[in-house]
Amino acid sequence: MPARKTAKPPMIIVSRAGRVLVREKLDELLREHVTDDARAFDYSEFRSTDVDAPTFWNALITLPLLAKRRVVVLHLQASRKMNCSGP
């Protein structure tokens, strides 16, 4: 029986790491999933203090255009809670 390929998770959470380590992991994920040409379409990065829930939700449900996967990053800030259950 052939080995089954395991799908990569749709969400990766990097927590309790220094900014440099988070940026290194993010850059690694981008190199793996989104080319430089596709970043304008298939990559979004937000800070929880600067984005509203509908905008973030829309980024999450938008299908990739040029890349195989879309990458959406949310930097959480302790000062604001966001309801991401959808519009």
Secondary structure by P-SEA (a helix, b strand, c coil): ccbbbbbcccccccccccaaaaaaaaaaaaaaccccccccccbbbbbcccccaaaaaaaaacccccccbbbbbbbcccccccccccc
